[in-house]
Amino acid sequence: MPRLKLLIPGELSPEQKLTYDALTSGPRGANMKSDTGSLGGPFNAMLHAPNIGIALQELGARLRFGTSVPRNLLELAIITIGAHWEAQYEFWAHARMAIEAGVEPHVVESIRNGDEPVLTGDEQTVYVFCSQVIHEHRASDDAYESVIALLGEQGVMEITTLIGYYSAISFVLNVFEIPVPDGEIAPFQRD
């Protein structure tokens, strides 16, 4: 059960309305409104602190839609982060996007289960880098050199920032106990 009240457009302060409009008019906007106009996932939480929410949504939109990193690698990184933090909504939403972007379903399932996925090439490079940053809080020289060779300095900055952003979003989802949509199955079982 979510800990935050779902806000609807008629209840929003002017500052919340600015954040709401920024969220719903951006590239993610078409899929985030319910029938009442309330927002799902982390986006309703962003309205409760609109000055932070507007900055988070802008960074998130840039990381998802304005980087040099190929889509399949971005989505692989996002599900790796979501699985680490067991962020139900994040993993649920991005598992589908990862598959649509070309990540094999067995890879998504391995990551969800906490198993080492069978990967090769670019996906292996990004997975190793992300896993090291998440678990060890840094990247080994080998992982860093591999990801630099693949993505360049700009891409490594983008994917490193993506790790931080989606970790923050995972915290928001977990602290406020934001579930997957009604009728969907949560990817992680909790006691």
MDAnalysis code that builds the backbone (N, CA, C; Angstrom):
import MDAnalysis as mda
import numpy as np

u = mda.Universe.empty(573, n_residues=191, atom_resindex=np.repeat(np.arange(191), 3), trajectory=True)
u.add_TopologyAttr("name", ["N", "CA", "C"] * 191)
u.add_TopologyAttr("resid", np.arange(1, 192))
u.add_TopologyAttr("resname", ["MET", "PRO", "ARG", "LEU", "LYS", "LEU", "LEU", "ILE", "PRO", "GLY", "GLU", "LEU", "SER", "PRO", "GLU", "GLN", "LYS", "LEU", "THR", "TYR", "ASP", "ALA", "LEU", "THR", "SER", "GLY", "PRO", "ARG", "GLY", "ALA", "ASN", "MET", "LYS", "SER", "ASP", "THR", "GLY", "SER", "LEU", "GLY", "GLY", "PRO", "PHE", "ASN", "ALA", "MET", "LEU", "HIS", "ALA", "PRO", "ASN", "ILE", "GLY", "ILE", "ALA", "LEU", "GLN", "GLU", "LEU", "GLY", "ALA", "ARG", "LEU", "ARG", "PHE", "GLY", "THR", "SER", "VAL", "PRO", "ARG", "ASN", "LEU", "LEU", "GLU", "LEU", "ALA", "ILE", "ILE", "THR", "ILE", "GLY", "ALA", "HIS", "TRP", "GLU", "ALA", "GLN", "TYR", "GLU", "PHE", "TRP", "ALA", "HIS", "ALA", "ARG", "MET", "ALA", "ILE", "GLU", "ALA", "GLY", "VAL", "GLU", "PRO", "HIS", "VAL", "VAL", "GLU", "SER", "ILE", "ARG", "ASN", "GLY", "ASP", "GLU", "PRO", "VAL", "LEU", "THR", "GLY", "ASP", "GLU", "GLN", "THR", "VAL", "TYR", "VAL", "PHE", "CYS", "SER", "GLN", "VAL", "ILE", "HIS", "GLU", "HIS", "ARG", "ALA", "SER", "ASP", "ASP", "ALA", "TYR", "GLU", "SER", "VAL", "ILE", "ALA", "LEU", "LEU", "GLY", "GLU", "GLN", "GLY", "VAL", "MET", "GLU", "ILE", "THR", "THR", "LEU", "ILE", "GLY", "TYR", "TYR", "SER", "ALA", "ILE", "SER", "PHE", "VAL", "LEU", "ASN", "VAL", "PHE", "GLU", "ILE", "PRO", "VAL", "PRO", "ASP", "GLY", "GLU", "ILE", "ALA", "PRO", "PHE", "GLN", "ARG", "ASP"])
u.atoms.positions = np.array([
    [0.838, -1.170, 0.000],
    [0.000, 0.000, 0.000],
    [0.891, 1.244, 0.000],
    [0.716, 2.134, -0.981],
    [1.569, 3.333, -1.019],
    [1.362, 4.213, 0.214],
    [2.423, 4.845, 0.623],
    [2.380, 5.694, 1.810],
    [1.981, 7.129, 1.500],
    [1.965, 7.492, 0.241],
    [1.626, 8.866, -0.138],
    [0.252, 8.922, -0.781],
    [-0.461, 9.970, -0.485],
    [-1.757, 10.211, -1.125],
    [-1.532, 10.447, -2.617],
    [-2.385, 9.850, -3.451],
    [-2.342, 10.128, -4.883],
    [-2.948, 11.499, -5.123],
    [-2.164, 12.387, -5.697],
    [-2.634, 13.738, -5.985],
    [-3.286, 13.779, -7.361],
    [-4.355, 14.525, -7.469],
    [-5.026, 14.695, -8.756],
    [-4.910, 16.157, -9.176],
    [-5.015, 16.431, -10.465],
    [-4.759, 17.785, -10.972],
    [-5.501, 18.903, -10.246],
    [-6.744, 18.699, -9.874],
    [-7.508, 19.756, -9.207],
    [-7.025, 20.099, -7.815],
    [-6.195, 19.269, -7.209],
    [-5.690, 19.479, -5.848],
    [-4.301, 20.110, -5.806],
    [-3.696, 20.328, -6.948],
    [-2.293, 20.729, -6.986],
    [-2.098, 22.212, -6.731],
    [-1.027, 22.520, -5.995],
    [-0.605, 23.910, -5.839],
    [-0.007, 24.369, -7.169],
    [0.192, 25.674, -7.342],
    [0.819, 26.136, -8.589],
    [2.180, 25.490, -8.855],
    [2.998, 25.311, -7.809],
    [4.312, 24.686, -7.980],
    [4.163, 23.208, -8.369],
    [3.225, 22.521, -7.730],
    [2.971, 21.130, -8.092],
    [2.457, 21.022, -9.527],
    [1.630, 21.971, -9.936],
    [1.082, 21.961, -11.300],
    [2.197, 22.120, -12.330],
    [3.191, 22.973, -12.035],
    [4.334, 23.108, -12.944],
    [5.071, 21.782, -13.107],
    [5.291, 21.089, -12.000],
    [5.976, 19.795, -12.046],
    [5.110, 18.774, -12.774],
    [3.824, 18.770, -12.473],
    [2.883, 17.856, -13.143],
    [2.921, 18.081, -14.657],
    [2.857, 19.326, -15.074],
    [2.872, 19.639, -16.506],
    [4.184, 19.221, -17.154],
    [5.303, 19.429, -16.448],
    [6.606, 19.026, -16.987],
    [6.659, 17.503, -17.143],
    [6.126, 16.793, -16.176],
    [6.117, 15.332, -16.248],
    [5.230, 14.818, -17.380],
    [4.039, 15.354, -17.470],
    [3.063, 14.793, -18.411],
    [3.228, 15.300, -19.832],
    [3.980, 16.357, -20.026],
    [4.181, 16.861, -21.395],
    [5.484, 16.359, -22.001],
    [6.316, 15.699, -21.210],
    [7.594, 15.197, -21.705],
    [7.433, 13.882, -22.432],
    [8.540, 13.250, -22.782],
    [8.499, 12.018, -23.562],
    [7.840, 10.842, -22.842],
    [7.762, 10.894, -21.514],
    [7.132, 9.806, -20.761],
    [5.653, 10.063, -20.512],
    [5.185, 11.267, -20.788],
    [3.879, 11.736, -20.363],
    [2.685, 10.912, -20.758],
    [2.689, 10.345, -21.932],
    [1.508, 9.643, -22.431],
    [1.132, 8.434, -21.580],
    [2.078, 7.841, -20.917],
    [1.816, 6.588, -20.198],
    [1.704, 6.726, -18.690],
    [1.773, 7.926, -18.154],
    [1.861, 8.007, -16.703],
    [0.590, 8.427, -15.990],
    [-0.435, 8.874, -16.699],
    [-1.663, 9.343, -16.051],
    [-2.679, 8.218, -15.892],
    [-3.344, 8.215, -14.730],
    [-4.471, 7.304, -14.526],
    [-5.736, 7.982, -15.053],
    [-6.857, 7.303, -14.933],
    [-8.136, 7.878, -15.368],
    [-8.477, 9.166, -14.621],
    [-8.011, 9.288, -13.381],
    [-8.290, 10.490, -12.580],
    [-7.259, 11.594, -12.827],
    [-6.213, 11.272, -13.587],
    [-5.144, 12.228, -13.825],
    [-3.998, 12.102, -12.857],
    [-4.137, 11.221, -11.837],
    [-3.037, 11.016, -10.896],
    [-1.902, 10.303, -11.621],
    [-0.699, 10.393, -11.059],
    [0.490, 9.826, -11.681],
    [0.951, 8.593, -10.924],
    [1.412, 7.593, -11.662],
    [1.898, 6.365, -11.051],
    [3.398, 6.391, -10.856],
    [3.907, 5.271, -10.385],
    [5.338, 5.124, -10.189],
    [5.895, 6.191, -9.270],
    [7.112, 6.653, -9.537],
    [7.734, 7.654, -8.664],
    [7.197, 9.064, -8.899],
    [6.369, 9.225, -9.919],
    [5.986, 10.570, -10.348],
    [5.023, 11.254, -9.386],
    [4.115, 10.505, -8.763],
    [3.253, 11.099, -7.745],
    [4.098, 11.611, -6.578],
    [5.111, 10.839, -6.187],
    [5.987, 11.266, -5.091],
    [6.690, 12.575, -5.438],
    [7.068, 12.729, -6.706],
    [7.739, 13.959, -7.131],
    [6.859, 15.179, -6.926],
    [5.544, 15.010, -7.008],
    [4.629, 16.131, -6.803],
    [4.581, 16.572, -5.350],
    [4.884, 15.683, -4.427],
    [4.858, 16.019, -3.002],
    [6.038, 16.920, -2.602],
    [7.071, 16.970, -3.415],
    [8.208, 17.894, -3.238],
    [8.511, 18.451, -4.629],
    [7.660, 19.338, -5.136],
    [7.749, 19.718, -6.542],
    [9.051, 20.390, -6.957],
    [9.707, 21.089, -6.053],
    [10.976, 21.715, -6.423],
    [12.058, 20.665, -6.683],
    [11.995, 19.548, -5.977],
    [12.901, 18.427, -6.225],
    [12.382, 17.603, -7.399],
    [11.087, 17.390, -7.425],
    [10.469, 16.581, -8.471],
    [10.737, 17.099, -9.870],
    [10.674, 18.409, -10.040],
    [10.889, 18.960, -11.383],
    [12.331, 18.739, -11.842],
    [13.270, 18.852, -10.903],
    [14.679, 18.609, -11.251],
    [14.905, 17.119, -11.542],
    [14.308, 16.253, -10.731],
    [14.449, 14.810, -10.956],
    [13.862, 14.403, -12.299],
    [12.687, 14.920, -12.624],
    [12.062, 14.519, -13.879],
    [12.871, 14.991, -15.074],
    [13.470, 16.173, -14.964],
    [14.286, 16.656, -16.081],
    [15.535, 15.793, -16.258],
    [16.197, 15.468, -15.156],
    [17.375, 14.603, -15.243],
    [16.981, 13.233, -15.784],
    [15.889, 12.669, -15.285],
    [15.446, 11.363, -15.753],
    [15.131, 11.354, -17.242],
    [14.456, 12.394, -17.713],
    [14.136, 12.475, -19.143],
    [15.406, 12.581, -19.976],
    [16.362, 13.358, -19.513],
    [17.625, 13.484, -20.259],
    [18.395, 12.165, -20.283],
    [18.398, 11.468, -19.161],
    [19.117, 10.199, -19.099],
    [18.457, 9.122, -19.953],
    [17.146, 9.126, -20.021],
    [16.451, 8.105, -20.820],
    [16.408, 8.439, -22.298],
    [16.294, 9.726, -22.637],
    [16.021, 10.090, -24.027],
    [17.066, 11.003, -24.663],
    [18.104, 11.365, -23.932],
    [19.060, 12.314, -24.481],
    [20.511, 11.965, -24.273],
    [20.822, 10.667, -24.243],
    [22.219, 10.278, -24.060],
    [22.760, 9.635, -25.330],
    [24.043, 9.417, -25.319],
    [24.702, 8.740, -26.438],
    [24.697, 7.222, -26.276],
    [24.213, 6.726, -25.141],
    [24.234, 5.297, -24.828],
    [23.063, 4.603, -25.539],
    [23.332, 3.516, -26.255],
    [22.242, 2.801, -26.936],
    [21.154, 2.350, -25.962],
    [19.938, 2.327, -26.456],
    [18.753, 2.036, -25.639],
    [18.847, 0.697, -24.898],
    [19.294, -0.355, -25.568],
    [19.358, -1.657, -24.895],
    [20.316, -1.614, -23.700],
    [21.392, -0.849, -23.824],
    [22.361, -0.769, -22.727],
    [21.818, 0.072, -21.573],
    [21.077, 1.137, -21.897],
    [20.435, 1.932, -20.845],
    [19.456, 1.076, -20.054],
    [18.596, 0.350, -20.775],
    [17.582, -0.456, -20.094],
    [18.214, -1.598, -19.302],
    [19.276, -2.187, -19.823],
    [20.000, -3.213, -19.072],
    [20.535, -2.633, -17.765],
    [21.100, -1.441, -17.842],
    [21.606, -0.779, -16.627],
    [20.474, -0.506, -15.646],
    [19.343, -0.013, -16.144],
    [18.226, 0.334, -15.262],
    [17.682, -0.895, -14.547],
    [17.519, -2.015, -15.252],
    [16.996, -3.198, -14.558],
    [18.018, -3.780, -13.588],
    [19.292, -3.605, -13.884],
    [20.333, -4.047, -12.956],
    [20.241, -3.248, -11.659],
    [20.021, -1.960, -11.774],
    [19.875, -1.091, -10.601],
    [18.592, -1.440, -9.852],
    [17.484, -1.542, -10.588],
    [16.201, -1.857, -9.960],
    [16.226, -3.180, -9.217],
    [16.880, -4.181, -9.800],
    [16.979, -5.486, -9.139],
    [17.828, -5.393, -7.881],
    [18.918, -4.657, -7.948],
    [19.777, -4.516, -6.764],
    [18.989, -3.956, -5.583],
    [18.194, -2.923, -5.833],
    [17.439, -2.272, -4.763],
    [16.061, -2.917, -4.548],
    [15.730, -3.924, -5.350],
    [14.421, -4.563, -5.311],
    [13.297, -3.527, -5.358],
    [13.434, -2.612, -6.276],
    [12.430, -1.564, -6.499],
    [11.370, -2.149, -7.432],
    [10.242, -2.510, -6.858],
    [9.201, -3.235, -7.589],
    [8.784, -2.515, -8.871],
    [8.364, -1.275, -8.731],
    [7.839, -0.549, -9.885],
    [8.919, -0.331, -10.938],
    [10.102, 0.043, -10.507],
    [11.189, 0.314, -11.457],
    [11.515, -0.919, -12.285],
    [11.697, -2.041, -11.617],
    [12.031, -3.250, -12.372],
    [10.863, -3.657, -13.255],
    [9.650, -3.630, -12.723],
    [8.464, -4.009, -13.499],
    [8.374, -3.173, -14.776],
    [8.500, -1.864, -14.667],
    [8.358, -0.978, -15.828],
    [9.492, -1.176, -16.830],
    [10.709, -1.272, -16.342],
    [11.857, -1.305, -17.253],
    [12.191, -2.696, -17.771],
    [11.694, -3.745, -17.150],
    [11.906, -5.094, -17.696],
    [11.254, -5.193, -19.072],
    [10.064, -4.672, -19.192],
    [9.375, -4.687, -20.490],
    [10.117, -3.827, -21.509],
    [10.579, -2.666, -21.066],
    [11.310, -1.775, -21.970],
    [12.634, -2.395, -22.406],
    [13.281, -3.114, -21.484],
    [14.548, -3.771, -21.827],
    [14.326, -4.812, -22.921],
    [13.292, -5.597, -22.782],
    [12.992, -6.618, -23.790],
    [12.652, -5.951, -25.120],
    [11.846, -4.896, -25.083],
    [11.515, -4.158, -26.308],
    [12.760, -3.587, -26.977],
    [13.771, -3.225, -26.166],
    [15.013, -2.649, -26.699],
    [15.994, -3.716, -27.170],
    [15.658, -4.993, -26.982],
    [16.514, -6.059, -27.493],
    [17.241, -6.890, -26.455],
    [17.049, -6.607, -25.174],
    [17.660, -7.442, -24.129],
    [16.858, -8.747, -24.074],
    [17.550, -9.852, -24.088],
    [16.892, -11.156, -24.103],
    [16.085, -11.382, -22.815],
    [14.889, -11.962, -22.924],
    [14.070, -12.224, -21.735],
    [14.784, -13.051, -20.669],
    [15.610, -14.027, -21.073],
    [16.322, -14.832, -20.075],
    [17.322, -13.977, -19.287],
    [17.860, -12.939, -19.912],
    [18.769, -12.022, -19.214],
    [17.992, -11.234, -18.170],
    [16.836, -10.719, -18.564],
    [15.987, -9.962, -17.635],
    [15.615, -10.842, -16.443],
    [15.233, -12.080, -16.710],
    [14.835, -12.995, -15.642],
    [16.016, -13.330, -14.727],
    [17.191, -13.543, -15.282],
    [18.377, -13.812, -14.458],
    [18.669, -12.639, -13.529],
    [18.597, -11.433, -14.069],
    [18.862, -10.246, -13.252],
    [17.808, -10.127, -12.151],
    [16.551, -10.365, -12.499],
    [15.477, -10.304, -11.493],
    [15.740, -11.298, -10.362],
    [16.201, -12.483, -10.712],
    [16.458, -13.527, -9.711],
    [17.745, -13.317, -8.931],
    [18.536, -12.329, -9.301],
    [19.804, -12.093, -8.624],
    [20.910, -13.004, -9.107],
    [20.685, -13.637, -10.250],
    [21.690, -14.528, -10.834],
    [22.562, -13.755, -11.810],
    [23.739, -14.267, -12.059],
    [24.639, -13.686, -13.053],
    [24.079, -14.004, -14.437],
    [23.701, -12.997, -15.223],
    [23.151, -13.287, -16.548],
    [24.239, -13.723, -17.518],
    [23.843, -14.527, -18.499],
    [24.755, -14.938, -19.558],
    [24.707, -13.857, -20.624],
    [25.790, -13.099, -20.712],
    [25.879, -11.963, -21.634],
    [27.180, -12.028, -22.412],
    [27.215, -11.320, -23.505],
    [28.448, -11.164, -24.277],
    [28.519, -9.730, -24.775],
    [29.680, -9.361, -25.256],
    [29.857, -8.086, -25.933],
    [29.500, -6.861, -25.110],
    [28.821, -5.927, -25.765],
    [28.497, -4.636, -25.157],
    [27.660, -4.785, -23.887],
    [26.683, -5.692, -23.916],
    [25.839, -5.881, -22.738],
    [26.659, -6.388, -21.549],
    [27.596, -7.279, -21.788],
    [28.455, -7.777, -20.711],
    [29.291, -6.633, -20.131],
    [29.825, -5.805, -21.001],
    [30.652, -4.679, -20.557],
    [29.861, -3.748, -19.643],
    [28.650, -3.394, -20.056],
    [27.820, -2.477, -19.269],
    [27.348, -3.144, -17.989],
    [26.959, -4.407, -18.048],
    [26.501, -5.099, -16.854],
    [27.609, -5.176, -15.807],
    [28.809, -5.542, -16.216],
    [29.930, -5.644, -15.269],
    [30.213, -4.285, -14.644],
    [30.256, -3.241, -15.461],
    [30.513, -1.900, -14.953],
    [29.438, -1.501, -13.932],
    [28.171, -1.641, -14.311],
    [27.079, -1.258, -13.410],
    [27.108, -2.076, -12.123],
    [27.312, -3.366, -12.248],
    [27.347, -4.227, -11.065],
    [28.461, -3.833, -10.106],
    [29.627, -3.529, -10.662],
    [30.730, -3.121, -9.793],
    [30.420, -1.794, -9.097],
    [29.894, -0.843, -9.835],
    [29.587, 0.456, -9.224],
    [28.535, 0.293, -8.130],
    [27.513, -0.512, -8.388],
    [26.450, -0.721, -7.405],
    [26.961, -1.463, -6.174],
    [27.693, -2.556, -6.380],
    [28.085, -3.413, -5.272],
    [29.382, -2.985, -4.592],
    [30.329, -2.468, -5.372],
    [31.638, -2.135, -4.818],
    [31.872, -0.631, -4.712],
    [30.916, 0.151, -5.218],
    [30.952, 1.618, -5.145],
    [32.069, 2.245, -5.975],
    [32.574, 1.474, -6.911],
    [33.597, 1.945, -7.851],
    [33.743, 0.895, -8.943],
    [34.515, 1.195, -9.956],
    [34.759, 0.243, -11.037],
    [36.241, -0.123, -11.056],
    [36.516, -1.381, -11.318],
    [37.907, -1.823, -11.457],
    [38.511, -1.166, -12.697],
    [39.829, -1.179, -12.778],
    [40.492, -0.629, -13.965],
    [40.037, -1.349, -15.222],
    [39.910, -2.663, -15.164],
    [39.480, -3.426, -16.345],
    [38.069, -3.042, -16.773],
    [37.151, -2.960, -15.817],
    [35.760, -2.599, -16.149],
    [35.700, -1.176, -16.697],
    [36.454, -0.277, -16.093],
    [36.467, 1.107, -16.554],
    [37.025, 1.209, -17.971],
    [38.157, 0.574, -18.222],
    [38.757, 0.639, -19.555],
    [37.832, 0.029, -20.613],
    [37.146, -1.046, -20.261],
    [36.220, -1.684, -21.208],
    [35.046, -0.771, -21.536],
    [34.486, -0.137, -20.517],
    [33.324, 0.717, -20.765],
    [33.737, 2.023, -21.445],
    [34.930, 2.518, -21.174],
    [35.447, 3.701, -21.888],
    [35.623, 3.371, -23.368],
    [36.176, 2.188, -23.658],
    [36.368, 1.789, -25.053],
    [35.030, 1.654, -25.776],
    [34.009, 1.231, -25.053],
    [32.684, 1.047, -25.644],
    [31.920, 2.362, -25.792],
    [31.880, 3.172, -24.734],
    [30.986, 4.333, -24.691],
    [31.691, 5.680, -24.757],
    [32.998, 5.708, -24.558],
    [33.707, 6.977, -24.500],
    [33.447, 7.674, -23.173],
    [34.149, 8.760, -22.960],
    [34.021, 9.476, -21.684],
    [32.612, 10.010, -21.467],
    [32.005, 10.554, -22.508],
    [30.644, 11.077, -22.369],
    [29.688, 9.956, -21.960],
    [29.750, 8.822, -22.633],
    [28.864, 7.705, -22.320],
    [29.068, 7.160, -20.922],
    [30.325, 7.124, -20.472],
    [30.583, 6.640, -19.109],
    [30.028, 7.620, -18.083],
    [30.146, 8.910, -18.348],
    [29.528, 9.898, -17.451],
    [28.011, 9.719, -17.439],
    [27.433, 9.503, -18.605],
    [25.980, 9.330, -18.689],
    [25.521, 8.080, -17.946],
    [26.210, 6.969, -18.129],
    [25.768, 5.721, -17.488],
    [26.048, 5.758, -15.990],
    [27.112, 6.417, -15.575],
    [27.392, 6.558, -14.141],
    [26.313, 7.410, -13.482],
    [25.923, 8.496, -14.142],
    [24.853, 9.346, -13.619],
    [23.535, 8.582, -13.591],
    [23.285, 7.758, -14.613],
    [22.083, 6.935, -14.657],
    [22.029, 5.998, -13.447],
    [23.165, 5.428, -13.065],
    [23.210, 4.552, -11.887],
    [22.782, 5.326, -10.639],
    [23.301, 6.530, -10.484],
    [22.919, 7.344, -9.329],
    [21.458, 7.756, -9.363],
    [20.986, 8.177, -10.529],
    [19.596, 8.620, -10.658],
    [18.632, 7.478, -10.341],
    [18.825, 6.322, -10.969],
    [17.892, 5.223, -10.745],
    [18.036, 4.604, -9.364],
    [19.177, 4.772, -8.715],
    [19.273, 4.384, -7.303],
    [18.407, 5.312, -6.462],
    [18.466, 6.608, -6.745],
    [17.617, 7.565, -6.023],
    [16.140, 7.265, -6.256],
    [15.765, 6.977, -7.490],
    [14.371, 6.647, -7.796],
    [13.973, 5.360, -7.069],
    [14.878, 4.399, -6.994],
    [14.587, 3.166, -6.247],
    [14.319, 3.474, -4.783],
    [15.089, 4.376, -4.204],
    [14.858, 4.751, -2.804],
    [13.476, 5.371, -2.635],
    [13.097, 6.257, -3.540],
    [11.769, 6.882, -3.486],
    [10.692, 5.794, -3.561],
    [10.822, 4.897, -4.518],
    [9.831, 3.837, -4.680],
    [9.749, 2.953, -3.440],
    [10.881, 2.622, -2.861],
    [10.904, 1.727, -1.704],
    [10.446, 2.420, -0.423],
    [10.890, 3.638, -0.186],
    [10.497, 4.346, 1.039],
    [8.990, 4.581, 1.070],
    [8.430, 4.964, -0.072],
    [6.999, 5.257, -0.123],
    [6.162, 4.041, -0.516],
    [6.813, 2.870, -0.604],
    [6.147, 1.600, -0.890],
    [5.214, 1.712, -2.094],
    [5.769, 2.205, -3.188],
    [4.998, 2.395, -4.411],
    [4.946, 1.064, -5.159],
    [3.733, 0.531, -5.315],
    [3.592, -0.798, -5.919],
    [3.531, -0.734, -7.441],
    [3.552, -1.926, -8.034],
    [3.258, -2.024, -9.461],
    [1.766, -1.745, -9.629],
    [1.317, -1.436, -10.838],
    [-0.109, -1.155, -11.041],
    [-0.998, -2.345, -10.647],
    [-2.231, -2.038, -10.301],
    [-3.204, -3.080, -9.963],
    [-3.270, -4.105, -11.089],
    [-3.327, -5.359, -10.700],
    [-3.431, -6.436, -11.672],
    [-2.100, -6.954, -12.179],
    [-1.019, -6.267, -11.846],
    [0.320, -6.699, -12.272],
    [0.988, -7.461, -11.136],
    [1.944, -8.292, -11.472],
    [2.657, -9.101, -10.477],
    [3.969, -8.425, -10.119],
    [4.187, -8.204, -8.833],
    [5.432, -7.603, -8.355],
    [6.596, -8.542, -8.655],
    [7.695, -8.030, -9.163],
    [8.818, -8.893, -9.536],
    [9.596, -9.488, -8.370],
    [9.511, -8.880, -7.194],
    [10.278, -9.359, -6.050],
    [9.322, -9.712, -4.913],
    [9.508, -10.891, -4.357],
    [8.673, -11.317, -3.236],
    [9.308, -10.819, -1.944],
    [8.492, -10.216, -1.125],
    [8.964, -9.713, 0.166],
    [8.245, -10.440, 1.283],
    [8.920, -10.578, 2.413],
    [8.300, -11.242, 3.572],
    [7.190, -10.413, 4.151],
])
